Amino acid sequence: MLMQDSNSFNTVTPQVARFDTPLHLKSGAVLDSYELVYETYGELNAARSNAVLVCHALSGNHHLAGLYDDNPKSAGWWNNMIGPGKSIDTQKFFVIGVNNLGGCHGSTGPASIDVRTGKCYGPNFPVVTVEDWIQTQVRLADYLGIDQFAAVTGGSLGGMQALQWTLDFPERVRHALVIAAAAKLTAQNIAFNDVARQAIITDPDFHGGDYYSHGVIPRRGLRLARMLGHITYLSDDSMAAKFGRELRNGALAFGYDVEFEIESYLRYQGDKFASQFDANTYLLMTKALDYFDPAFQHNNDLSAAFRFAKANFLVLSFTTDWRFSPERSRAIVRALLDNELNVSYAEITSSHGHDSFLMEDRHYHRLVRAYMDNVVV
């Protein structure tokens, strides 16, 4: 629950929900029980009609906003979007963030102990899909006494989850905000994900995914995967503006160590990520991205996939996002309009590439605020 003191300094405490009803996954695997770590912000109103679910992307988690008492630098990943008086206003909405099943920030995942063996699940943790996550999020909603969300939102993989909500549980979501997302990955995107996975799997410290029992982590592979991914999240313009061809020491060293500022940045990001994220979770998350394709079961007809959707939609894309390009969002909009659904669309000028959905941008935040201001609770 997010709390405010008299100085409006926000602190937040993660919570845990345990589920002992078996979960049948799309792959055919079954989890007998699992836990989800989540955080909430604001207050659930008496009618229980003001809940907003925020779904995270590949490397995200449940910590959306606010700070932890023991870490003054622990602002949530969407702290610029969520909070009192912000675009998703916690004075109006009860906002929920959850670490998805298979994650590595407290929810049951590969690094968790499998009670049947007394060891980490490791590579035996089943592959999970976006549809599986929606099933777990529905159970969390039931656990919290929420029959219908005022809105479900997220960026990138989080936006895919928002889309899936409107397909699987059309009666339980009134609005979907789909940001920097796509209805399926392109072949190029799948290729990027596979290269990242291969970097991890071929690391000698991976040990077939059972690196926990060896007391090591596949740091080199995870580092390379993150470096590759990070390049795809940025735009050429943003990289040029931030780094250009600047040399760290002002002169060429004629070697293979770090020379350019962009090299230093990518290596820092890779090292940081490798110390904080679980490699098996990274594999799972990228597979969930690859498998997402709601039109597949409808003869690749996206309009047919949305036939039973009932939500109102806000779809946002960013001009320099080449990973999930604006054309991918426009394809979603066309499918929604084919079904005569209420949809608003904006293509936002931004130099930050795919990462634009995380950035503080006045126009972008005003669009979200304007939409959320009109959500009736």
MORAQUI-V951650 format. One record per residue. N is the residue number from 0. RES is the residue in one letter. PHI is phi as a letter, one per 40 degrees, with the letter a starting at -180 (none if undefined). PSI is psi as a letter, one per 40 degrees, with the letter a starting at -180 (999 if undefined). NEAR is the number of other ideal C-beta (glycine too) atoms within 8 Angstrom. Layout:
{{N;RES;PHI;PSI;NEAR} {N;RES;PHI;PSI;NEAR}}
This chain:
{{0;M;none;h;8} {1;L;c;h;14} {2;M;b;i;7} {3;Q;b;h;7} {4;D;c;a;6} {5;S;c;e;3} {6;N;c;e;4} {7;S;g;f;7} {8;F;c;h;7} {9;N;c;h;11} {10;T;b;i;10} {11;V;b;i;15} {12;T;b;h;7} {13;P;c;i;10} {14;Q;b;i;9} {15;V;b;h;9} {16;A;b;h;9} {17;R;b;h;7} {18;F;b;h;12} {19;D;b;e;5} {20;T;c;h;6} {21;P;d;h;7} {22;L;b;h;12} {23;H;c;h;5} {24;L;c;i;13} {25;K;c;d;7} {26;S;c;e;8} {27;G;h;e;6} {28;A;c;i;7} {29;V;b;h;8} {30;L;b;h;11} {31;D;c;d;5} {32;S;a;i;10} {33;Y;a;i;11} {34;E;b;i;12} {35;L;b;h;14} {36;V;c;h;15} {37;Y;a;i;14} {38;E;b;i;17} {39;T;b;i;13} {40;Y;b;h;16} {41;G;g;a;12} {42;E;b;h;4} {43;L;c;h;11} {44;N;c;i;9} {45;A;c;d;3} {46;A;c;e;6} {47;R;f;f;10} {48;S;b;e;8} {49;N;b;f;13} {50;A;c;h;16} {51;V;b;h;14} {52;L;c;h;13} {53;V;b;h;15} {54;C;c;h;15} {55;H;c;i;14} {56;A;c;a;9} {57;L;d;d;10} {58;S;b;e;7} {59;G;c;a;7} {60;N;a;a;10} {61;H;c;e;14} {62;H;c;g;14} {63;L;c;d;14} {64;A;a;i;17} {65;G;g;a;15} {66;L;b;i;11} {67;Y;c;i;10} {68;D;d;d;5} {69;D;c;e;3} {70;N;a;g;7} {71;P;c;e;4} {72;K;b;e;4} {73;S;c;f;8} {74;A;d;h;7} {75;G;c;i;13} {76;W;c;e;9} {77;W;b;f;10} {78;N;c;d;11} {79;N;c;e;7} {80;M;b;d;11} {81;I;b;h;14} {82;G;i;i;14} {83;P;d;h;8} {84;G;g;e;5} {85;K;c;a;12} {86;S;d;d;10} {87;I;b;g;14} {88;D;c;h;12} {89;T;c;e;15} {90;Q;c;e;6} {91;K;b;d;8} {92;F;b;i;15} {93;F;c;h;13} {94;V;b;h;15} {95;I;b;h;14} {96;G;b;h;16} {97;V;b;h;15} {98;N;c;h;13} {99;N;c;i;11} {100;L;d;h;14} {101;G;g;e;13} {102;G;c;a;12} {103;C;b;f;8} {104;H;b;f;9} {105;G;h;d;9} {106;S;c;i;15} {107;T;c;h;9} {108;G;a;a;15} {109;P;d;d;15} {110;A;c;e;11} {111;S;c;i;10} {112;I;c;h;7} {113;D;c;h;10} {114;V;c;d;6} {115;R;c;d;4} {116;T;b;e;5} {117;G;g;e;6} {118;K;b;i;9} {119;C;c;i;11} {120;Y;d;d;12} {121;G;f;b;14} {122;P;c;e;9} {123;N;c;e;6} {124;F;c;h;11} {125;P;c;i;8} {126;V;c;h;9} {127;V;b;i;13} {128;T;b;i;12} {129;V;d;d;12} {130;E;c;d;9} {131;D;c;d;12} {132;W;c;d;15} {133;I;c;d;13} {134;Q;d;d;10} {135;T;c;d;15} {136;Q;c;d;13} {137;V;c;d;10} {138;R;c;d;10} {139;L;c;d;13} {140;A;c;d;13} {141;D;c;d;8} {142;Y;d;d;8} {143;L;c;e;10} {144;G;g;f;7} {145;I;b;h;10} {146;D;c;d;6} {147;Q;a;h;10} {148;F;c;h;13} {149;A;c;d;13} {150;A;a;i;14} {151;V;b;h;16} {152;T;a;i;15} {153;G;i;i;18} {154;G;b;i;10} {155;S;g;b;14} {156;L;c;d;16} {157;G;c;d;16} {158;G;c;d;16} {159;M;c;d;14} {160;Q;c;d;15} {161;A;c;d;16} {162;L;c;d;14} {163;Q;c;d;14} {164;W;d;d;17} {165;T;c;e;16} {166;L;c;d;11} {167;D;c;d;9} {168;F;b;g;9} {169;P;c;d;11} {170;E;c;e;5} {171;R;b;e;10} {172;V;a;h;13} {173;R;c;d;9} {174;H;b;i;13} {175;A;b;h;15} {176;L;b;h;16} {177;V;b;h;15} {178;I;b;h;13} {179;A;f;f;14} {180;A;b;a;19} {181;A;a;i;11} {182;A;c;e;13} {183;K;a;i;9} {184;L;c;i;11} {185;T;c;i;8} {186;A;d;d;6} {187;Q;c;d;6} {188;N;c;d;11} {189;I;c;d;10} {190;A;c;d;8} {191;F;d;d;12} {192;N;c;d;13} {193;D;c;d;8} {194;V;c;d;9} {195;A;c;d;14} {196;R;c;d;12} {197;Q;c;d;8} {198;A;c;d;14} {199;I;c;d;15} {200;I;c;d;9} {201;T;c;e;7} {202;D;c;h;13} {203;P;d;d;4} {204;D;c;e;12} {205;F;c;d;13} {206;H;f;f;9} {207;G;g;e;5} {208;G;g;e;11} {209;D;b;f;10} {210;Y;c;e;13} {211;Y;d;d;9} {212;S;c;e;9} {213;H;c;e;8} {214;G;g;f;4} {215;V;b;i;8} {216;I;b;i;8} {217;P;c;g;13} {218;R;c;d;11} {219;R;c;d;9} {220;G;c;d;15} {221;L;c;d;18} {222;R;c;d;13} {223;L;c;d;11} {224;A;c;d;13} {225;R;c;d;13} {226;M;c;d;12} {227;L;c;d;12} {228;G;d;d;11} {229;H;c;d;11} {230;I;d;d;8} {231;T;c;e;10} {232;Y;c;e;9} {233;L;c;i;12} {234;S;c;i;11} {235;D;d;d;7} {236;D;c;d;8} {237;S;c;d;13} {238;M;c;d;10} {239;A;c;d;8} {240;A;c;d;7} {241;K;c;d;7} {242;F;b;d;10} {243;G;f;b;7} {244;R;b;f;5} {245;E;c;h;7} {246;L;c;h;10} {247;R;c;d;9} {248;N;b;e;6} {249;G;g;e;4} {250;A;a;i;5} {251;L;c;i;5} {252;A;b;e;7} {253;F;f;f;3} {254;G;a;a;5} {255;Y;b;e;2} {256;D;c;a;5} {257;V;c;h;7} {258;E;b;d;10} {259;F;c;i;11} {260;E;c;d;10} {261;I;c;d;8} {262;E;c;d;9} {263;S;c;d;10} {264;Y;c;d;10} {265;L;c;d;11} {266;R;c;d;11} {267;Y;c;d;8} {268;Q;c;d;11} {269;G;c;d;14} {270;D;c;d;9} {271;K;c;d;8} {272;F;c;d;12} {273;A;c;d;12} {274;S;c;e;6} {275;Q;b;e;5} {276;F;b;i;11} {277;D;c;h;9} {278;A;c;d;15} {279;N;c;d;13} {280;T;c;d;14} {281;Y;d;d;16} {282;L;c;d;12} {283;L;c;d;14} {284;M;c;d;12} {285;T;c;d;12} {286;K;c;d;10} {287;A;c;d;15} {288;L;c;d;13} {289;D;c;d;9} {290;Y;c;e;8} {291;F;c;h;13} {292;D;a;g;8} {293;P;c;d;14} {294;A;c;e;13} {295;F;d;d;7} {296;Q;c;e;5} {297;H;b;f;10} {298;N;f;f;5} {299;N;g;f;6} {300;D;b;h;8} {301;L;c;d;14} {302;S;c;d;10} {303;A;c;d;9} {304;A;c;d;13} {305;F;c;e;15} {306;R;d;d;7} {307;F;b;e;6} {308;A;c;i;11} {309;K;b;e;7} {310;A;c;i;12} {311;N;c;i;9} {312;F;b;i;15} {313;L;b;h;14} {314;V;b;h;15} {315;L;b;h;17} {316;S;b;i;16} {317;F;b;h;16} {318;T;d;d;9} {319;T;b;e;13} {320;D;c;g;15} {321;W;c;e;8} {322;R;c;d;10} {323;F;b;g;12} {324;S;c;i;9} {325;P;d;d;10} {326;E;d;d;6} {327;R;c;d;13} {328;S;c;d;18} {329;R;c;d;10} {330;A;c;d;11} {331;I;c;d;15} {332;V;d;d;12} {333;R;c;d;10} {334;A;c;d;13} {335;L;c;d;13} {336;L;c;d;9} {337;D;d;d;8} {338;N;b;e;10} {339;E;f;f;4} {340;L;c;i;12} {341;N;c;h;5} {342;V;a;h;11} {343;S;b;i;8} {344;Y;b;i;11} {345;A;a;h;8} {346;E;b;h;10} {347;I;c;h;13} {348;T;c;h;6} {349;S;a;i;13} {350;S;c;e;8} {351;H;c;e;12} {352;G;g;a;15} {353;H;c;d;14} {354;D;c;e;10} {355;S;d;d;15} {356;F;c;e;12} {357;L;c;e;7} {358;M;c;i;10} {359;E;c;h;5} {360;D;b;h;10} {361;R;d;d;6} {362;H;c;d;8} {363;Y;d;d;13} {364;H;c;d;13} {365;R;c;d;9} {366;L;c;d;12} {367;V;c;d;14} {368;R;c;d;11} {369;A;c;d;8} {370;Y;c;d;12} {371;M;c;d;14} {372;D;c;d;6} {373;N;c;e;6} {374;V;c;h;11} {375;V;c;h;4} {376;V;b;999;9}}
